[in-house]
Amino acid sequence: MKETKKYIQAPLPFMGQKRRFLNEFKKALSNYNSESVYVDLFGGSGLLSHTVKKHYPKCQVIYNDYDNYSQRIKNIDKTNSLLSQLRLVLANSPKDKKIEEPYKKQVLSIVKEAQNKGFVDYITLSSSLLFSMKYVLNYEQLSKETMYNCVRLTDYNADGYLDGVTVVCEDYKKLFNQYKDNKNVVFLVDPPYLSTDVGTYKNYWKLKDYLDVLNVLEGTNYFYFTSNKSNIVELCEWISNITNFNPFANATVSTTNNHMNYSSSYTDIMLYKVNYLN
Ligand SMILES: C[S@@+](CC[C@H](N)C(=O)[O-])C[C@H]1O[C@@H](n2cnc3c(N)ncnc32)[C@H](O)[C@@H]1O
């Protein structure tokens, strides 16, 4: 069988993808095995699901595509075609600079036309037209923004990215209930961060939602992702002094440092634990 590409980042922009953790994640996967079912409860861009499937081609991987990222992947040709039209219109608009009239109007008219034909990937479009990290989700929002000519010069490609992965779209609690009694399951648990920008996610996560997720870690095989900004590990240690409940007890911890700019940085944390597998 033809060997397909191993992606080291999601093929289309996705905020919060676990790109910087892939090496540590792959190393940790060797503690698990290829016969297990891997359930990616908060699949996001599907990068963890893809990575597991590439690591253990025989295993079953369930990718919970809550944001419908796979629809963006399916429509990648439409996105490439839209971007190539924008490149033509912006040929005389300086690269990385503000898009002035009449070009902005022309950009919006092309986007509107694409929308009338059925599909526009506004998140991907945002990374070509808006200031870094800024995202919109529809035409109305886009039309109000200041635009910059950051249109990507090459086509996006996602060939083979979700091959062999089962795509579902459920609330994580429902999906967890379907698999929780199977001892051969490994849960990948990467919930929305509590204290970071959740602008492109469907729901805003309150503390209660964040704490609820801890229920999926009790007595299961898991990978859990968080950051030092959430203080969740410290909170659980503190609570365990009173209640004896600490889902992170005896978990292995791995961290990476992320520098946002010269003065601020944070630490991403991955905790994993094998409760049942041999
Ligand atoms: C931090 S991201 C996951 C990133 C992913 N691991 C990756 O590498 O791309 C968290 C994801 O959980 C999704 N989400 C939010 N509420 C959810 C729910 N109730 N059930 C399942 N997923 C949910 C968000 O929309 C977002 O895609």
The ligand as an ORCA input file, in Angstrom:
! r2SCAN-3c Opt
* xyz 0 1
  C      -8.162     22.466     22.364
  S      -9.271     22.029     21.081
  C      -8.707     20.442     20.580
  C      -7.512     20.551     19.671
  C      -7.075     19.238     19.054
  N      -6.500     18.315     20.008
  C      -6.074     19.485     17.948
  O      -4.879     19.093     18.065
  O      -6.463     20.128     16.966
  C     -10.795     21.664     21.889
  C     -11.919     21.274     20.946
  O     -13.063     20.809     21.703
  C     -14.243     21.236     21.013
  N     -15.419     21.162     21.916
  C     -16.033     22.165     22.594
  N     -17.067     21.694     23.297
  C     -17.139     20.359     23.069
  C     -18.011     19.327     23.509
  N     -19.023     19.579     24.346
  N     -17.791     18.075     23.069
  C     -16.766     17.818     22.232
  N     -15.901     18.757     21.765
  C     -16.083     20.013     22.178
  C     -13.875     22.625     20.582
  O     -14.770     23.098     19.622
  C     -12.445     22.396     20.074
  O     -12.449     21.947     18.756
*
